[in-house]
Amino acid sequence: MGTRSLTRVIRKWEDDFGDKRREPFTTMYRQMDGYLEGHGQELAEFLSQFTIVNGMKLNETRKIANGIDCLAAQMFAHFKDGPGHIYCMHPSAQDCGEEYIYEIEKDGEDILITVYDTWNSKEIFHGTPQKLLEETSVLS
């Protein structure tokens, strides 16, 4: 039996009343290797390459995503290499047997990852992809 995980991409905005809102707009289900040293490390390696921009310039040389929506699409393209293993789920999917939930969001200029251990009902990581890579290299 694999270590299942969900990866939620979070959209943040301010509503008409000025309240800050956040909600998942897509969720990726991974059938196995969902633990920090597996999916966590692979996700951090993928995300650490990106700068999220709002509009693209001609001759752009950085690895960019044109907003968080574009980053989500590139994430699915990166991880999905054939049938099975990776699935696109409803944004609020839960109770899929997942041991870990990863949340990705843009905070200012940074991409942040929060990781929850669902079996122990606690947050086990919050920070940048680079910080997660540092932590998973210690665990490996």
C-alpha positions, 0 to 999 in steps of 0.5 A: 500500500502506498503513502497517499498525498493530496497537493492543493494549489491555493488561490488568495484574494480580497473580497468586496468587503476587504476580507482576505480569502483563500481556497484551493482551486485544484487538488492533485492526488498522488497514489504513493510516495507522498511522504516528505522525503518522496513527494515533498522533496520532488515538489520542492525541487520542482517549485524552487525553479519558479518565479511567479509573474503577472504577465510575461515578457518577450525573451524571458530567461527565468523559469516562470509561471504566469500566476498561480493557475499557470503554476498549477498546470505546469505542476500537473504536466511535470508529475503526470507521465502516464495512466494512474499514480497522479490524479486531478481531483475536486479542489476540496477533495479529502478522505482519499486515504491521504497521509499528507496534504501539501498546500502551495500558495503565493505569498508576496514574491515567495512560493510557500508550501505547508505540509500537514500530517493527517494521521497525527492531525498536525502541521509538519512544515511551512516555508519556501521550497528551498527550506523544504529541500534543506529539511528533506536532505537532513531526513534522507 
